[in-house]
Amino acid sequence: MSNTQLTVPFAEAMTRYEPIIGLEVHVELGTNSKMFCSCATTFGASPNTQVCPVCLGLPGSMPVLNKVAVESTIRIGLALNCEIATWCRFARKNYFYPDMPKDYQVSQYDEPLCTNGWLDVTVATDDGPQVVRVEIERVHMEEDTGKLTHAGGATGRIHGADYSLVDYNRAGIPLIEIVTKTVIGTGPLAPAVARAYVTELRDVMRALGVSDVRMEEGSLRCDVNLSLNRPGAGWGTRSETKNVNSLRSVERAVHSEIERQAAVLDGGGRVIQETRHFHEDTGRSTSGRSKEQAEDYRYFPEPDLVPIAPTRTWVEELRATLPEVPSVKRARLQSTWGINEFELATLVNAGAVELVESSIAAGVDAAAARKWWTGELLRVANERGVELADLPVTVSQIARVESLIADGRLNDQLARQVFEGVLAGEGDVDVVIAQRGLAVVSDDGALLSAIDEALAAQPDVAEKIKSGKIQAAGAIVGAVMKTTKGQADAAKVRALLLDRLGVSE
Amino acid sequence: MTSAAADLIRQSASVLAAAISEGEVSSVEVTKAHLARIAAVDERVHAFLQVTSKAALESAQAIDEKRKSGATLGVLAGVPIAVKDVLTMRGVPTTCGSKILEGWRPPYDATVVSRLRAADLVILGKTNMDEFAMGSSTEHSAYGPTHNPWDLERIPGGSGGGSAAALAAFETPLSIGTDTGGSIRQPAAVTGTVGVKPTYGGVSRYGLVALASSLDQAGPCARSVMDAALLHSVIAGHDPRDSTSINAPVPDVVAAANRGDIRGLRIGLVKELSGEGYQAGVLQRFNESVELLQGLGAEVVEVSCPHFDYALGAYYLILPSEASSNLARFDGMRYGLRVGDNGSNSVEQVMSLSREAGFGAEVKRRIMLGTYALSSGYYDAYYGQAQKVRTLITRDFNAAFEKADVLISPTAPTTAFKIGEKVDDPLAMYLNDIATIPVNLAGNCAMSLPVGLSPADGLPVGLQIMAPPMADDRLYLVGSALESALTDRWGHLLIQEVPNL
């Protein structure tokens, strides 16, 4: 890896070149069983425990297609406005590699299940939001390979490794490949368009419920194809950047590849057709396998499987199961919840939209639901490095806390302590309240004596308030909250204080 | 060997099954008689790669106990059987006749094997074959050739020479073969036994180590048409583990074999599968059989299947193409032979060295042919064209079956040739399957049965009956009629004339 990779600053590169991008996204379907056998697909199981003769490709074993995988693929195709083939086949992609049990991958080649679709994405520009239509070339099915871990050696790759370990748990998990047509004319928006496309695609998959689409676990992977050309000139040579493992990286990968290719072209060089590996830490890519001599995969129709011929009735039945398009849904939520674009973006980025929706359905006020999910709970999720949805808190617990606040039995500060207890596994809402003794002090007598104590301690403040400087009341309220360890209703303390001093707002 | 044991090994499977179910003889006695026969003659015949004596006797014992307990048994309960070494059997070495699979013990049973077990048959072991079923003489086995019991210097056919020779040597009354281009039928023809390639999809391929997935089919091998029918009914039928398996009732082959009445049946002689290239002795016995069939009331018509002339060419593009992919997994990484893993070779080098050492010359030849035929830029001219020929051959069959209920031809152009005679001439070897290949390409079904000894060399001649897809019962109808007419003429089945070993 060269540490002195030449680059041209992005803005400058954009004055001389036009980028053309193409995105290949792999999505692991969240089916219970694998593509061609009944093995489980649970992520993170001990190596080689979710395997059988079929996904190990043992001699004599034969694949049987998972119907749910076909259904999911058709639904994805429909959600991406594709045509669904009336008849198509699997093909074998032949190449030798130890992560492939059969030394061929069952995939689709010239007969994909879904073709010719599109997805509209929105990017922010100086002139406001702009909608870009990304055209989809094809959506096809294939089986995932096993996972190799290379031990020893400097590069972490198979060459130079002391030995390699292979885990076939992943082999045979249904994989969907979504390939865009070339995206042209986006200019300096190319990095943002790429990111917006993958984000939108992720949301579509999530809404369809076909995959958990977690880039960090590899259930959504993106390869970025990019070439540069001078305006009016023919298309340049493209590179393919792999190992792009987050939405942010999609954007950075496009950005840095434009800077790199511009430097190559400026220097009179030639962009090499190759695979590049993106590095999250540096934000740059390094050269991988050259693709100058295209590998010959000797595709031919898979003779162990029969053709797929989805009837139009079935396709229409599946169309009827499609959820609301995420972009349409966002517009609807924005207007129902009365929030602006920025607030919605916060919810989307936090992965909180569905959680807020279901909290509202459980009786929580819309503003309160947003406040909890994008405030305290998001803070804890980030701290723990998990998805919001994975926090051990339920919408009914949020509903319970909110109803206690409404009854004046909890305040915000206490509610935060309740969630802290719930998230720490101390039990349900009422258990945590009881165990931690978290009830609002509602005994007027106790509050009044605390107020008197605070007034006596700060006679100057008492005088200020009496003279009409009501804003000074905060100091006394704060002192009372402190002595009651936060278990008082601040509004009530304030009312009692003003009453005690005989002033009014 | 006692005379009682000698009697047992010469009996048909149906007679043995009846005797076992009546309690006249136990499955253990029958099994022991066959194991003793194997011990006595297999050193010379070499039909077996593995004899699983202990497991065989244990299952025979269990079946005898099951019978005594009054439980219902299958029609072939207690009868021994041998299985071609291309089908997986849990815990038993499965080599496919190749060094590259040496030492591999599959963790699962092929569906055919499970069905044999479920029907209470006793599995004696695994039979020899050409490496990965590539060959017509069993000379391409990495473990040495099998010898034809009619003349030990001659080949028993291939690739399933072991399964056929074991029958002719009375080492087993039944066996399982697999047929990709004739590997059940041609060995049956040259050993004087009966072999059937069922309709493609009629018998599950799950656990059959694939040579060419779109052509492979397992089927029954026996010494009589009725025995083959009984075995056919045990192994056939839909299997959800094989996507290409047909989900429809199995034709009633046993009833057809019992009926054996062919009055009014139209039998087509395929013009292209006769004449030049066929030995005179083979044609003589074939022509006599045609007369016999006419005498039994069948109407004989001549049909033409013009595209059969291209069958061999198409076959030797499709088969190697699929085989080159199917055999890719034998790379020394997960099971079987691994060569060159010395810490300095790369993974590619170990794969390459393992394949170099593990595969024989014929396997390498076909892998190279297939790799070439599938290559970018050649695919359309080779694999693509071959698939078109395949369609034309299917159309030829469809047209012929408009005119005739079954078609017939000699099974193989010659009788058994000498070991070593054609081993260095691949084209001459490939021509053995000229009459059997069209059926594999079209996916329909066919049977070979013995119709006499060639006057030229005194060796068995086979006749092939071909029927439309899922009309496997017609094979047994015609086969049983012809077999019974020939038996009437000879006073016994042809196999009884095999010389004493």
Interface residues (C-beta under 8 A of the other chain):
Chain A: P53 L56 G57 L58 P59 G60 S61 M62 P63 V64 L65 R92 N94 F96 P98 P101 K102 D103 Y104 I158 H159 S164 D296 R298 Y299 F300 P303 D304 L305 V306
Chain B: L87 T88 T94 C96 L101 W104 P106 P107 Y108 A110 R205 Y206 G207 L208 V209 A210 A212 S213 S214 P240 R241 D242 S243 T244 S321 E322 S324 S325 A328 R329 F330 D331 M333 R334 Y335 S346 V347 E348 M351 T371 L374 S375 S376 Y379 Y383
